[in-house]
Amino acid sequence: SMLAMHDTESRQEISVPAEFSKLRMKRIGWSRDGQTLFGVASQSVIVWSPESGDPPRNSTTKDQYNWSGALSPDAKSVVSMGEHGYVHMFDVASGGNRELPTGYGWCECYIDWHPSRNILALSGHSRSSHPRVKPQGENKIRLWDLNTNEALFDLEGPAKGSILCFSPDGGTLAVAHGWLNRWSSSGPDADITLWDVESGELQHTL
């Protein structure tokens, strides 16, 4: 869907730049200081600071179809995750991007950035014939250290999942199970699991 903004007190719609409003967003969100808005669309990443008066910064991702994305804690970088498991990091200031060697090929992917550390959480389900994607049926959730470019660990147990997010303090990872599209899930469920970020241990199942 396209982006719309409203004032929560007056309930009046706030105009957004055409660059933002024309895109069909996969994910949107604010920086922790509330000054920067980011969006990840099918084939682009866009960042906008409304108070600055500057136009949005837009980077295209023509070599992949994005499923999800996340903004860094300092609002200087955006990561996007594509349908074949490519993870790209975009520098907001320069618009440049690079591929991250996260070690997995996934489709129907989701990604989140730790609120205070350079750690990514990635979920995915490999159901693609693309040569970079692992055998069908493999479900993984991985924590990736951006400082070392190495995996911290993969979650153990029933860790299949689609949408995930860190808690505000970064100590817990919440995972919503079941896939983004019904056709790719032979056994969907409605569980939400909570995981300890330091140990990777399952804490609770909702």
C-alpha positions in Angstrom: 0.0 0.0 0.0 1.0 3.6 -0.4 2.1 5.9 2.4 -0.2 8.3 4.1 0.5 10.4 7.2 -1.9 11.9 9.7 -1.6 14.1 12.8 -2.7 12.1 15.8 -4.2 15.0 17.6 -6.0 16.9 14.8 -6.5 13.7 12.7 -5.7 15.8 9.6 -3.7 14.3 6.8 -0.1 15.5 6.4 1.2 15.8 2.9 4.2 13.6 2.0 6.6 14.0 -0.9 5.6 12.5 -4.2 8.6 10.2 -4.1 7.2 8.6 -1.0 3.5 8.6 -1.8 3.9 6.8 -5.2 5.7 3.8 -3.8 4.0 0.6 -2.6 5.6 0.1 0.7 6.7 -3.3 2.2 7.8 -1.7 5.5 7.9 1.8 7.0 9.2 3.0 10.4 10.6 5.9 12.3 14.1 6.4 13.8 14.3 6.2 17.5 14.5 10.0 17.9 11.4 10.4 15.7 13.2 12.6 13.2 13.6 10.2 10.3 11.1 8.1 8.4 12.2 5.2 6.2 10.4 3.0 3.8 11.3 -0.1 1.9 9.3 -0.7 -1.4 9.5 -3.5 -3.9 12.6 -2.2 -5.6 13.7 0.9 -3.7 14.7 2.2 -0.3 13.7 5.7 0.7 14.6 7.9 3.7 13.1 11.3 4.7 13.5 13.7 7.6 10.4 16.0 7.5 11.9 18.7 9.8 15.0 19.1 7.7 13.2 20.5 4.6 15.4 18.3 2.4 13.8 16.0 -0.2 13.7 12.2 0.4 16.8 10.2 -0.4 15.9 7.3 -2.7 18.0 4.3 -3.7 16.9 1.7 -6.2 17.3 -2.1 -5.8 16.7 -3.2 -9.4 18.5 -6.5 -8.9 16.1 -7.7 -6.1 12.5 -7.6 -5.0 12.4 -6.5 -1.4 10.4 -8.2 1.2 11.4 -6.2 4.2 13.9 -3.7 5.6 15.1 -1.9 8.8 16.7 1.4 9.8 19.9 1.5 11.9 19.8 3.0 15.4 21.7 6.1 14.3 19.4 6.4 11.2 22.5 6.5 8.9 21.9 3.1 7.2 19.0 1.0 5.9 19.1 -2.7 5.3 16.8 -4.5 2.9 16.1 -8.2 2.4 15.2 -9.5 -1.0 13.2 -12.4 -2.2 16.3 -14.6 -2.9 18.0 -13.8 0.4 20.1 -10.9 -0.8 20.7 -8.5 2.1 21.8 -5.0 1.1 23.0 -2.1 3.3 22.3 1.4 2.1 24.2 4.5 3.2 21.7 7.2 3.7 24.1 10.1 3.0 25.8 8.8 -0.1 23.1 6.5 -1.5 25.6 3.7 -2.0 24.9 0.1 -1.1 26.7 -3.2 -0.6 25.6 -6.7 -0.2 26.1 -8.4 3.2 27.4 -12.0 3.2 24.8 -13.3 5.7 25.3 -16.8 4.6 21.7 -17.8 3.7 19.5 -17.7 0.7 15.9 -17.1 1.7 12.7 -15.9 0.3 9.6 -14.6 2.1 12.1 -12.9 4.4 11.9 -10.4 7.3 14.6 -8.4 8.9 15.0 -6.2 12.0 17.9 -4.1 13.4 18.7 -4.3 17.1 17.8 -1.0 18.8 21.2 -0.2 20.2 23.7 -2.7 18.7 25.0 -3.6 15.2 23.0 -6.8 15.1 20.5 -8.0 12.5 17.8 -10.6 13.1 16.8 -12.4 9.8 14.0 -14.9 9.2 13.2 -16.8 6.1 12.0 -19.8 4.3 13.8 -21.3 1.3 11.3 -22.2 -1.3 13.0 -20.9 -4.4 14.7 -22.5 -7.4 17.3 -19.7 -7.4 20.9 -21.3 -7.3 21.8 -19.2 -4.3 18.9 -20.5 -2.2 19.3 -23.5 0.0 17.2 -26.7 -0.3 13.5 -26.3 0.0 11.9 -26.5 3.4 14.8 -25.1 5.5 13.5 -22.5 8.0 16.0 -20.4 9.9 16.2 -17.4 12.1 19.7 -16.0 12.3 21.3 -13.2 14.4 24.1 -11.5 12.3 26.8 -9.4 13.8 27.5 -6.4 11.5 30.8 -5.6 13.2 32.4 -8.9 12.4 30.3 -9.9 9.4 29.6 -13.3 11.0 26.6 -15.0 12.4 26.2 -14.9 16.2 24.0 -18.0 16.1 20.8 -19.5 14.6 17.9 -20.0 16.9 17.3 -23.6 17.9 14.0 -25.5 18.0 10.8 -24.4 16.3 12.3 -21.3 14.9 10.5 -21.0 11.6 9.0 -17.6 11.3 8.1 -14.7 9.1 7.7 -11.4 10.9 10.1 -10.6 13.7 11.1 -7.6 15.9 13.4 -6.8 18.8 12.0 -5.5 22.1 12.7 -1.8 22.9 15.6 -2.8 25.2 17.0 -5.3 22.7 16.9 -8.2 25.1 14.2 -10.2 23.5 13.3 -11.1 19.9 9.7 -11.8 19.1 8.9 -14.0 16.1 5.4 -14.4 14.5 5.2 -17.8 12.9 3.5 -18.7 9.6 4.5 -17.3 6.2 3.7 -14.1 4.3 1.9 -16.0 1.5 -0.4 -18.9 2.1 0.8 -20.8 -1.0 4.3 -21.2 0.6 3.1 -22.7 3.9 2.1 -26.3 4.2 1.4 -26.0 7.9 0.7 -22.4 9.0 0.4 -21.7 12.7 -0.5 -18.7 14.9 2.3 -19.0 17.5 4.4 -16.1 18.6 7.7 -17.0 20.3 10.0 -14.9 22.5 13.7 -15.6 22.4 16.6 -14.4 24.6 18.9 -12.4 22.3 22.1 -13.2 24.3 21.6 -17.0 24.6 19.3 -17.8 21.8 17.1 -19.7 24.2 13.3 -19.9 23.8 11.7 -18.0 26.6 8.0 -18.2 26.0 5.4 -19.3 23.4 2.2 -17.3 23.0 
